[in-house]
Amino acid sequence: MKTEYFYIDINLWTFQLVNHGISPSANHTGDIEIHQIHRIFLTKGQYNKFLHKL
């Protein structure tokens, strides 16, 4: 079974959504290479509701 992690990336300085998507791997800390960006993981249902609102 293929594991998928659904996420949104938020800029912590401006509180703006900068990215969203599906990743095959996750570190679950929310830390990524750019320090002011934080990754928030969502369930598949939450992600689908988010996409429906876009």
PyMOL Python script that loads the backbone (N, CA, C, O; Angstrom):
from pymol import cmd

cmd.read_pdbstr("""\
ATOM      1  N   MET A   1       0.834  -1.183   0.000  1.00  0.00           N
ATOM      2  CA  MET A   1       0.000   0.000   0.000  1.00  0.00           C
ATOM      3  C   MET A   1       0.882   1.250   0.000  1.00  0.00           C
ATOM      4  O   MET A   1       1.811   1.361   0.799  1.00  0.00           O
ATOM      5  N   LYS A   2       0.585   2.184  -0.897  1.00  0.00           N
ATOM      6  CA  LYS A   2       1.359   3.411  -1.010  1.00  0.00           C
ATOM      7  C   LYS A   2       0.899   4.413   0.052  1.00  0.00           C
ATOM      8  O   LYS A   2      -0.291   4.707   0.167  1.00  0.00           O
ATOM      9  N   THR A   3       1.855   4.930   0.823  1.00  0.00           N
ATOM     10  CA  THR A   3       1.546   5.912   1.853  1.00  0.00           C
ATOM     11  C   THR A   3       1.603   7.311   1.256  1.00  0.00           C
ATOM     12  O   THR A   3       2.538   7.650   0.530  1.00  0.00           O
ATOM     13  N   GLU A   4       0.595   8.119   1.568  1.00  0.00           N
ATOM     14  CA  GLU A   4       0.547   9.505   1.113  1.00  0.00           C
ATOM     15  C   GLU A   4       0.336  10.411   2.312  1.00  0.00           C
ATOM     16  O   GLU A   4      -0.467  10.108   3.194  1.00  0.00           O
ATOM     17  N   TYR A   5       1.060  11.525   2.343  1.00  0.00           N
ATOM     18  CA  TYR A   5       0.933  12.518   3.396  1.00  0.00           C
ATOM     19  C   TYR A   5       0.440  13.821   2.765  1.00  0.00           C
ATOM     20  O   TYR A   5       1.074  14.355   1.855  1.00  0.00           O
ATOM     21  N   PHE A   6      -0.670  14.318   3.242  1.00  0.00           N
ATOM     22  CA  PHE A   6      -1.298  15.524   2.720  1.00  0.00           C
ATOM     23  C   PHE A   6      -0.868  16.698   3.597  1.00  0.00           C
ATOM     24  O   PHE A   6      -0.862  16.589   4.823  1.00  0.00           O
ATOM     25  N   TYR A   7      -0.507  17.826   2.970  1.00  0.00           N
ATOM     26  CA  TYR A   7       0.036  18.929   3.753  1.00  0.00           C
ATOM     27  C   TYR A   7      -0.312  20.290   3.158  1.00  0.00           C
ATOM     28  O   TYR A   7      -0.688  20.420   1.994  1.00  0.00           O
ATOM     29  N   ILE A   8      -0.165  21.307   4.029  1.00  0.00           N
ATOM     30  CA  ILE A   8      -0.156  22.695   3.590  1.00  0.00           C
ATOM     31  C   ILE A   8       1.080  23.331   4.228  1.00  0.00           C
ATOM     32  O   ILE A   8       1.468  22.966   5.338  1.00  0.00           O
ATOM     33  N   ASP A   9       1.698  24.285   3.520  1.00  0.00           N
ATOM     34  CA  ASP A   9       2.851  25.014   4.036  1.00  0.00           C
ATOM     35  C   ASP A   9       2.428  26.444   4.321  1.00  0.00           C
ATOM     36  O   ASP A   9       1.817  27.101   3.478  1.00  0.00           O
ATOM     37  N   ILE A  10       2.760  26.925   5.526  1.00  0.00           N
ATOM     38  CA  ILE A  10       2.395  28.257   5.977  1.00  0.00           C
ATOM     39  C   ILE A  10       3.661  29.058   6.272  1.00  0.00           C
ATOM     40  O   ILE A  10       4.585  28.560   6.915  1.00  0.00           O
ATOM     41  N   ASN A  11       3.694  30.313   5.792  1.00  0.00           N
ATOM     42  CA  ASN A  11       4.780  31.220   6.143  1.00  0.00           C
ATOM     43  C   ASN A  11       4.475  31.763   7.535  1.00  0.00           C
ATOM     44  O   ASN A  11       3.451  32.419   7.728  1.00  0.00           O
ATOM     45  N   LEU A  12       5.338  31.504   8.495  1.00  0.00           N
ATOM     46  CA  LEU A  12       5.092  31.901   9.881  1.00  0.00           C
ATOM     47  C   LEU A  12       5.258  33.398  10.115  1.00  0.00           C
ATOM     48  O   LEU A  12       4.793  33.910  11.134  1.00  0.00           O
ATOM     49  N   TRP A  13       5.896  34.099   9.217  1.00  0.00           N
ATOM     50  CA  TRP A  13       6.072  35.547   9.367  1.00  0.00           C
ATOM     51  C   TRP A  13       4.884  36.306   8.822  1.00  0.00           C
ATOM     52  O   TRP A  13       4.482  37.320   9.394  1.00  0.00           O
ATOM     53  N   THR A  14       4.305  35.826   7.707  1.00  0.00           N
ATOM     54  CA  THR A  14       3.190  36.537   7.078  1.00  0.00           C
ATOM     55  C   THR A  14       1.846  35.825   7.252  1.00  0.00           C
ATOM     56  O   THR A  14       0.801  36.384   6.921  1.00  0.00           O
ATOM     57  N   PHE A  15       1.872  34.601   7.768  1.00  0.00           N
ATOM     58  CA  PHE A  15       0.683  33.767   7.951  1.00  0.00           C
ATOM     59  C   PHE A  15      -0.042  33.498   6.636  1.00  0.00           C
ATOM     60  O   PHE A  15      -1.266  33.374   6.614  1.00  0.00           O
ATOM     61  N   GLN A  16       0.710  33.407   5.545  1.00  0.00           N
ATOM     62  CA  GLN A  16       0.128  33.113   4.244  1.00  0.00           C
ATOM     63  C   GLN A  16       0.397  31.662   3.860  1.00  0.00           C
ATOM     64  O   GLN A  16       1.437  31.090   4.189  1.00  0.00           O
ATOM     65  N   LEU A  17      -0.564  31.093   3.161  1.00  0.00           N
ATOM     66  CA  LEU A  17      -0.404  29.761   2.595  1.00  0.00           C
ATOM     67  C   LEU A  17       0.555  29.880   1.410  1.00  0.00           C
ATOM     68  O   LEU A  17       0.320  30.675   0.500  1.00  0.00           O
ATOM     69  N   VAL A  18       1.636  29.090   1.418  1.00  0.00           N
ATOM     70  CA  VAL A  18       2.614  29.192   0.339  1.00  0.00           C
ATOM     71  C   VAL A  18       2.640  27.960  -0.559  1.00  0.00           C
ATOM     72  O   VAL A  18       3.154  28.022  -1.675  1.00  0.00           O
ATOM     73  N   ASN A  19       2.093  26.844  -0.087  1.00  0.00           N
ATOM     74  CA  ASN A  19       2.120  25.620  -0.881  1.00  0.00           C
ATOM     75  C   ASN A  19       1.161  24.603  -0.270  1.00  0.00           C
ATOM     76  O   ASN A  19       0.805  24.695   0.905  1.00  0.00           O
ATOM     77  N   HIS A  20       0.750  23.638  -1.081  1.00  0.00           N
ATOM     78  CA  HIS A  20      -0.025  22.506  -0.590  1.00  0.00           C
ATOM     79  C   HIS A  20       0.253  21.337  -1.507  1.00  0.00           C
ATOM     80  O   HIS A  20       0.678  21.521  -2.647  1.00  0.00           O
ATOM     81  N   GLY A  21       0.010  20.122  -1.007  1.00  0.00           N
ATOM     82  CA  GLY A  21       0.242  18.974  -1.858  1.00  0.00           C
ATOM     83  C   GLY A  21       0.230  17.657  -1.128  1.00  0.00           C
ATOM     84  O   GLY A  21      -0.219  17.549   0.013  1.00  0.00           O
ATOM     85  N   ILE A  22       0.743  16.645  -1.830  1.00  0.00           N
ATOM     86  CA  ILE A  22       0.808  15.282  -1.324  1.00  0.00           C
ATOM     87  C   ILE A  22       2.259  14.833  -1.433  1.00  0.00           C
ATOM     88  O   ILE A  22       2.906  15.035  -2.460  1.00  0.00           O
ATOM     89  N   SER A  23       2.759  14.225  -0.372  1.00  0.00           N
ATOM     90  CA  SER A  23       4.152  13.789  -0.337  1.00  0.00           C
ATOM     91  C   SER A  23       4.214  12.300   0.000  1.00  0.00           C
ATOM     92  O   SER A  23       3.388  11.811   0.771  1.00  0.00           O
ATOM     93  N   PRO A  24       5.181  11.569  -0.566  1.00  0.00           N
ATOM     94  CA  PRO A  24       5.327  10.146  -0.230  1.00  0.00           C
ATOM     95  C   PRO A  24       6.044   9.919   1.098  1.00  0.00           C
ATOM     96  O   PRO A  24       6.067   8.797   1.605  1.00  0.00           O
ATOM     97  N   SER A  25       6.633  10.982   1.671  1.00  0.00           N
ATOM     98  CA  SER A  25       7.328  10.838   2.947  1.00  0.00           C
ATOM     99  C   SER A  25       7.069  12.071   3.809  1.00  0.00           C
ATOM    100  O   SER A  25       6.682  13.127   3.308  1.00  0.00           O
ATOM    101  N   ALA A  26       7.288  11.916   5.111  1.00  0.00           N
ATOM    102  CA  ALA A  26       7.062  13.031   6.031  1.00  0.00           C
ATOM    103  C   ALA A  26       7.956  12.873   7.246  1.00  0.00           C
ATOM    104  O   ALA A  26       8.264  11.756   7.663  1.00  0.00           O
ATOM    105  N   ASN A  27       8.371  14.000   7.813  1.00  0.00           N
ATOM    106  CA  ASN A  27       9.155  13.950   9.047  1.00  0.00           C
ATOM    107  C   ASN A  27       8.299  14.219  10.277  1.00  0.00           C
ATOM    108  O   ASN A  27       8.765  14.022  11.399  1.00  0.00           O
ATOM    109  N   HIS A  28       7.082  14.657  10.097  1.00  0.00           N
ATOM    110  CA  HIS A  28       6.065  14.886  11.132  1.00  0.00           C
ATOM    111  C   HIS A  28       6.437  15.954  12.152  1.00  0.00           C
ATOM    112  O   HIS A  28       5.693  16.164  13.110  1.00  0.00           O
ATOM    113  N   THR A  29       7.569  16.637  11.975  1.00  0.00           N
ATOM    114  CA  THR A  29       7.876  17.757  12.863  1.00  0.00           C
ATOM    115  C   THR A  29       7.376  19.057  12.265  1.00  0.00           C
ATOM    116  O   THR A  29       7.204  20.049  12.973  1.00  0.00           O
ATOM    117  N   GLY A  30       7.141  19.050  10.946  1.00  0.00           N
ATOM    118  CA  GLY A  30       6.724  20.257  10.268  1.00  0.00           C
ATOM    119  C   GLY A  30       7.886  21.097   9.798  1.00  0.00           C
ATOM    120  O   GLY A  30       7.685  22.112   9.130  1.00  0.00           O
ATOM    121  N   ASP A  31       9.110  20.692  10.135  1.00  0.00           N
ATOM    122  CA  ASP A  31      10.288  21.447   9.735  1.00  0.00           C
ATOM    123  C   ASP A  31      10.666  21.120   8.294  1.00  0.00           C
ATOM    124  O   ASP A  31      10.726  19.955   7.900  1.00  0.00           O
ATOM    125  N   ILE A  32      10.919  22.174   7.516  1.00  0.00           N
ATOM    126  CA  ILE A  32      11.425  22.004   6.162  1.00  0.00           C
ATOM    127  C   ILE A  32      12.657  22.890   6.011  1.00  0.00           C
ATOM    128  O   ILE A  32      13.066  23.543   6.970  1.00  0.00           O
ATOM    129  N   GLU A  33      13.251  22.921   4.826  1.00  0.00           N
ATOM    130  CA  GLU A  33      14.518  23.616   4.612  1.00  0.00           C
ATOM    131  C   GLU A  33      14.444  25.118   4.884  1.00  0.00           C
ATOM    132  O   GLU A  33      15.402  25.704   5.387  1.00  0.00           O
ATOM    133  N   ILE A  34      13.323  25.737   4.558  1.00  0.00           N
ATOM    134  CA  ILE A  34      13.158  27.185   4.765  1.00  0.00           C
ATOM    135  C   ILE A  34      12.594  27.396   6.168  1.00  0.00           C
ATOM    136  O   ILE A  34      11.494  26.931   6.466  1.00  0.00           O
ATOM    137  N   HIS A  35      13.333  28.093   7.029  1.00  0.00           N
ATOM    138  CA  HIS A  35      12.981  28.185   8.447  1.00  0.00           C
ATOM    139  C   HIS A  35      11.680  28.918   8.737  1.00  0.00           C
ATOM    140  O   HIS A  35      11.012  28.603   9.722  1.00  0.00           O
ATOM    141  N   GLN A  36      11.298  29.895   7.903  1.00  0.00           N
ATOM    142  CA  GLN A  36      10.060  30.618   8.188  1.00  0.00           C
ATOM    143  C   GLN A  36       8.815  29.902   7.669  1.00  0.00           C
ATOM    144  O   GLN A  36       7.698  30.373   7.881  1.00  0.00           O
ATOM    145  N   ILE A  37       8.999  28.764   6.989  1.00  0.00           N
ATOM    146  CA  ILE A  37       7.868  27.978   6.464  1.00  0.00           C
ATOM    147  C   ILE A  37       7.644  26.769   7.365  1.00  0.00           C
ATOM    148  O   ILE A  37       8.589  26.067   7.724  1.00  0.00           O
ATOM    149  N   HIS A  38       6.384  26.534   7.727  1.00  0.00           N
ATOM    150  CA  HIS A  38       6.038  25.381   8.567  1.00  0.00           C
ATOM    151  C   HIS A  38       5.040  24.504   7.815  1.00  0.00           C
ATOM    152  O   HIS A  38       4.072  25.013   7.250  1.00  0.00           O
ATOM    153  N   ARG A  39       5.265  23.215   7.803  1.00  0.00           N
ATOM    154  CA  ARG A  39       4.392  22.260   7.123  1.00  0.00           C
ATOM    155  C   ARG A  39       3.404  21.676   8.127  1.00  0.00           C
ATOM    156  O   ARG A  39       3.787  21.196   9.194  1.00  0.00           O
ATOM    157  N   ILE A  40       2.128  21.727   7.763  1.00  0.00           N
ATOM    158  CA  ILE A  40       1.057  21.179   8.592  1.00  0.00           C
ATOM    159  C   ILE A  40       0.449  20.007   7.837  1.00  0.00           C
ATOM    160  O   ILE A  40       0.012  20.153   6.695  1.00  0.00           O
ATOM    161  N   PHE A  41       0.421  18.856   8.474  1.00  0.00           N
ATOM    162  CA  PHE A  41      -0.123  17.661   7.844  1.00  0.00           C
ATOM    163  C   PHE A  41      -1.610  17.543   8.136  1.00  0.00           C
ATOM    164  O   PHE A  41      -2.074  17.837   9.237  1.00  0.00           O
ATOM    165  N   LEU A  42      -2.346  17.103   7.118  1.00  0.00           N
ATOM    166  CA  LEU A  42      -3.797  16.961   7.184  1.00  0.00           C
ATOM    167  C   LEU A  42      -4.188  15.523   6.887  1.00  0.00           C
ATOM    168  O   LEU A  42      -3.426  14.768   6.283  1.00  0.00           O
ATOM    169  N   THR A  43      -5.382  15.158   7.317  1.00  0.00           N
ATOM    170  CA  THR A  43      -5.918  13.867   6.900  1.00  0.00           C
ATOM    171  C   THR A  43      -6.384  13.991   5.456  1.00  0.00           C
ATOM    172  O   THR A  43      -6.508  15.101   4.937  1.00  0.00           O
ATOM    173  N   LYS A  44      -6.639  12.882   4.816  1.00  0.00           N
ATOM    174  CA  LYS A  44      -7.108  12.908   3.436  1.00  0.00           C
ATOM    175  C   LYS A  44      -8.434  13.663   3.332  1.00  0.00           C
ATOM    176  O   LYS A  44      -8.640  14.429   2.391  1.00  0.00           O
ATOM    177  N   GLY A  45      -9.326  13.450   4.291  1.00  0.00           N
ATOM    178  CA  GLY A  45     -10.616  14.135   4.294  1.00  0.00           C
ATOM    179  C   GLY A  45     -10.472  15.641   4.461  1.00  0.00           C
ATOM    180  O   GLY A  45     -11.143  16.411   3.774  1.00  0.00           O
ATOM    181  N   GLN A  46      -9.591  16.068   5.378  1.00  0.00           N
ATOM    182  CA  GLN A  46      -9.349  17.497   5.573  1.00  0.00           C
ATOM    183  C   GLN A  46      -8.763  18.113   4.312  1.00  0.00           C
ATOM    184  O   GLN A  46      -9.145  19.217   3.922  1.00  0.00           O
ATOM    185  N   TYR A  47      -7.836  17.405   3.673  1.00  0.00           N
ATOM    186  CA  TYR A  47      -7.195  17.908   2.455  1.00  0.00           C
ATOM    187  C   TYR A  47      -8.220  18.040   1.330  1.00  0.00           C
ATOM    188  O   TYR A  47      -8.219  19.033   0.602  1.00  0.00           O
ATOM    189  N   ASN A  48      -9.088  17.047   1.187  1.00  0.00           N
ATOM    190  CA  ASN A  48     -10.109  17.103   0.137  1.00  0.00           C
ATOM    191  C   ASN A  48     -11.090  18.262   0.375  1.00  0.00           C
ATOM    192  O   ASN A  48     -11.495  18.927  -0.578  1.00  0.00           O
ATOM    193  N   LYS A  49     -11.470  18.508   1.620  1.00  0.00           N
ATOM    194  CA  LYS A  49     -12.340  19.647   1.927  1.00  0.00           C
ATOM    195  C   LYS A  49     -11.630  20.962   1.616  1.00  0.00           C
ATOM    196  O   LYS A  49     -12.248  21.901   1.114  1.00  0.00           O
ATOM    197  N   PHE A  50     -10.336  21.028   1.913  1.00  0.00           N
ATOM    198  CA  PHE A  50      -9.538  22.212   1.602  1.00  0.00           C
ATOM    199  C   PHE A  50      -9.524  22.463   0.104  1.00  0.00           C
ATOM    200  O   PHE A  50      -9.745  23.593  -0.331  1.00  0.00           O
ATOM    201  N   LEU A  51      -9.269  21.425  -0.700  1.00  0.00           N
ATOM    202  CA  LEU A  51      -9.238  21.576  -2.153  1.00  0.00           C
ATOM    203  C   LEU A  51     -10.599  21.993  -2.704  1.00  0.00           C
ATOM    204  O   LEU A  51     -10.681  22.763  -3.661  1.00  0.00           O
ATOM    205  N   HIS A  52     -11.656  21.484  -2.095  1.00  0.00           N
ATOM    206  CA  HIS A  52     -13.017  21.832  -2.543  1.00  0.00           C
ATOM    207  C   HIS A  52     -13.281  23.327  -2.346  1.00  0.00           C
ATOM    208  O   HIS A  52     -14.010  23.932  -3.132  1.00  0.00           O
ATOM    209  N   LYS A  53     -12.692  23.932  -1.299  1.00  0.00           N
ATOM    210  CA  LYS A  53     -12.896  25.351  -1.007  1.00  0.00           C
ATOM    211  C   LYS A  53     -12.069  26.264  -1.906  1.00  0.00           C
ATOM    212  O   LYS A  53     -12.367  27.453  -2.013  1.00  0.00           O
ATOM    213  N   LEU A  54     -11.030  25.725  -2.558  1.00  0.00           N
ATOM    214  CA  LEU A  54     -10.166  26.576  -3.411  1.00  0.00           C
ATOM    215  C   LEU A  54     -10.862  27.036  -4.654  1.00  0.00           C
ATOM    216  O   LEU A  54     -10.272  27.751  -5.464  1.00  0.00           O
TER     217      LEU A  54
END
""", "prot")
cmd.dss("prot")
cmd.show_as("cartoon", "prot")
cmd.util.cbc("prot")
cmd.orient("prot")
